[in-house]
Structure formats: structure tokens, C-alpha cells
């Protein structure tokens, strides 16, 4: 892979990685990475993700500055952590964050029914309702 030279991300920039897979070499090589202002690393294409694995995204032969300005955006159904280690930026794939607890749960009794309503939980893709077992 060719060295891209100095990679500069300015506030509001997005660095997107597509089809991150089970590879041992980084997707991008640079001489140095300079992040000034809040920027995003977006991960798309999850065909080969394994929860708990670490994937090299970027290597640089000199320095990384402003790493703490990077925010991670993962695809739905995945969580992750970015970290910098010996001139590399790596991604560890995790389970997605658990949804918040339901807020403002309201139960309205009816004729042999109960109508439930609540505020949506962040990151929720659905809800499971179950009758408690009586034992």
C-alpha cells in the first residue's frame, strides 16, 4: 500500500473505512496523522467483524496528534473502541451499548387488556414484552 503522506483532519471531517476485515495490516498508511477539531471515524461494511477482535485501520511512520478529537461511528448492531498504539490506530469491535431503561412507562387498564406506552430507548431496535412467571 502506498504511503498517503501527511493526513490532516480538520473539525467536522469524516474518515470512513469500508469493508474492515480480518487482516493484519492497516487499511491506510500515512507519514503522520494530524487531527485538529472534532472529527469522526465511520466504519461501514461489517461482513467479517468478530466481536472482541481488533482491526488495524491506519499506520503512520512518524506521529499521531489530536487522537482524542476522534469520535467513532459504528454500524447498527456493533459497538467499538478506537485506540492508538505504537503509530497505529486500531479498532476493537464490541457489542453495541445496551439501550437505556424505558422512561415514562405507562400502563392503562382496559377490559381484559392493558395498554402500554413509553418513551423510546436510545439504540433500541425492538422490545420484548413477557408476562412474569408465577411460581
Secondary structure, DSSP 8 states (H G I E B T S, - for coil): --B--EEEEETT-EEEEES--S-SS-SEEESEEEEES-EEEEEE--TT--TT-EEEEEEESS-EE-GGGEEEE--TT-EEEEEE-SSEEEEEEE--------EEEEEEE-SS-EEEEEE--TT------------
